[in-house]
Amino acid sequence: MLSKKIIWKLNIIDILLLAIIILSVAALIYKSAWGRGNNKYETYTITYVCESSPIDLLNKVEYGDICIDGSYGNEIGVLDNINLTPITENYSVAAISNGNAENNENDDEDQPSPTPFPTPEPVRAKAEFVTTVEGMKTDHGIKIDKNIYLMGQSAQIIIGDVIFDVYISDIR
């Protein structure tokens, strides 16, 4: 009989702890159900820039491919557009000589200019990948799943079966 009286007897500290627990649970339910007003998901257009990539890899990428963050594994959009700028390599043209090294600075003779080699097909290109994704605006950038993405941020994105080193150049 003595033990039943001790269980039902509450003191001020027990009542305060119980009130704190109830208020914490109520605040958690409120935040998860309604949250802040700016936590709405919107559609964003993100432009990723790959400074240099082999054209063979870029040809394997198609519109509508799902883009995945190579570091975190979450989906970061669907590929809407690809802008490619071929990179031509600068080839130096060697001067044609007869094997004798001479100083020809003071010669008044007209010498033919060397014929440049034919320009090879570019093997690399700069690529801009434009994606659309559902995200949430934050104080700094946008939040996709649990990760925040900012302009200028370096990342690795997987498009189809290919991975690219990119940076984010625009978020709209």
URDA-V941472 format. One record per residue. N is the residue number from 1. RES is the residue in one letter. PHI is phi in whole degrees, -180 to 180 (999 if undefined). PSI is psi in whole degrees, -180 to 180 (none if undefined). NEAR is the number of other C-alpha atoms within 12 Angstrom. Layout:
n,res,phi,psi,near
N,RES,PHI,PSI,NEAR
N,RES,PHI,PSI,NEAR
This chain:
n,res,phi,psi,near
1,M,999,-32,7
2,L,-67,-37,8
3,S,-68,-33,8
4,K,-68,-34,8
5,K,-71,-34,9
6,I,-72,-38,10
7,I,-65,-41,11
8,W,-85,-6,11
9,K,-90,116,13
10,L,-109,145,13
11,N,-110,180,12
12,I,-60,-41,10
13,I,-64,-42,11
14,D,-64,-40,14
15,I,-66,-41,13
16,L,-65,-43,13
17,L,-63,-41,14
18,L,-65,-40,15
19,A,-66,-40,14
20,I,-64,-42,14
21,I,-64,-44,14
22,I,-65,-43,14
23,L,-66,-37,14
24,S,-65,-44,14
25,V,-65,-41,14
26,A,-65,-41,15
27,A,-66,-39,15
28,L,-65,-43,14
29,I,-65,-42,13
30,Y,-63,-47,13
31,K,-66,-41,14
32,S,-74,-31,12
33,A,-83,-44,12
34,W,-114,-41,14
35,G,62,-162,13
36,R,-84,158,13
37,G,-68,-26,12
38,N,-92,11,15
39,N,-91,38,19
40,K,-93,140,17
41,Y,-78,137,17
42,E,-134,166,18
43,T,-91,128,21
44,Y,-120,149,26
45,T,-107,122,26
46,I,-117,134,37
47,T,-109,121,35
48,Y,-106,137,41
49,V,-117,127,33
50,C,-108,114,33
51,E,-63,-37,24
52,S,-156,127,26
53,S,-148,148,28
54,P,-62,138,27
55,I,-64,-31,23
56,D,-57,-41,14
57,L,-71,-39,23
58,L,-66,-29,31
59,N,-71,-16,21
60,K,-87,-6,18
61,V,-92,136,32
62,E,-128,154,23
63,Y,-61,142,22
64,G,90,-6,18
65,D,-67,147,26
66,I,-82,134,27
67,C,-100,135,36
68,I,-126,139,28
69,D,-70,121,32
70,G,-68,-23,22
71,S,-87,-41,17
72,Y,-107,-19,19
73,G,83,5,19
74,N,-92,155,21
75,E,-74,130,28
76,I,-122,26,41
77,G,130,177,32
78,V,-115,135,31
79,L,-70,119,30
80,D,-101,-35,25
81,N,-152,150,23
82,I,-132,125,28
83,N,-113,120,24
84,L,-110,137,24
85,T,-123,108,22
86,P,-61,143,22
87,I,-106,118,20
88,T,-96,137,18
89,E,-83,141,15
90,N,-84,114,12
91,Y,-101,133,11
92,S,-88,138,12
93,V,-98,122,13
94,A,-77,140,11
95,A,-72,143,15
96,I,-83,126,14
97,S,-134,167,14
98,N,-97,13,7
99,G,100,-15,7
100,N,-98,130,8
101,A,-88,111,9
102,E,-128,155,10
103,N,-90,112,8
104,N,-108,25,12
105,E,-67,-36,9
106,N,-97,4,8
107,D,-72,136,9
108,D,-96,3,7
109,E,-73,144,8
110,D,-84,120,9
111,Q,-107,139,12
112,P,-68,144,10
113,S,-76,148,11
114,P,-64,147,12
115,T,-82,127,12
116,P,-73,153,15
117,F,-71,154,12
118,P,-62,141,13
119,T,-72,123,15
120,P,-73,162,14
121,E,-64,139,13
122,P,-65,139,20
123,V,-106,-9,20
124,R,-130,160,23
125,A,-152,154,26
126,K,-90,132,27
127,A,-124,140,31
128,E,-116,119,31
129,F,-103,125,41
130,V,-109,124,37
131,T,-125,160,36
132,T,-119,142,29
133,V,-153,152,30
134,E,-87,127,23
135,G,-150,178,29
136,M,-122,131,27
137,K,-69,133,26
138,T,-121,-179,21
139,D,-63,-31,12
140,H,-130,95,15
141,G,86,-154,23
142,I,-125,155,33
143,K,-110,122,28
144,I,-118,123,31
145,D,55,-117,21
146,K,-109,8,16
147,N,-113,146,22
148,I,-103,134,24
149,Y,-118,133,33
150,L,-124,155,25
151,M,-66,138,22
152,G,90,-9,18
153,Q,-71,134,22
154,S,-84,145,21
155,A,-155,171,29
156,Q,-119,127,25
157,I,-118,143,37
158,I,-105,122,32
159,I,-121,116,36
160,G,65,-120,24
161,D,-108,17,18
162,V,-122,142,25
163,I,-113,140,23
164,F,-129,144,32
165,D,-88,120,27
166,V,-136,172,30
167,Y,-134,155,28
168,I,-86,118,31
169,S,-100,-22,26
170,D,-157,141,23
171,I,-131,121,29
172,R,-127,none,22
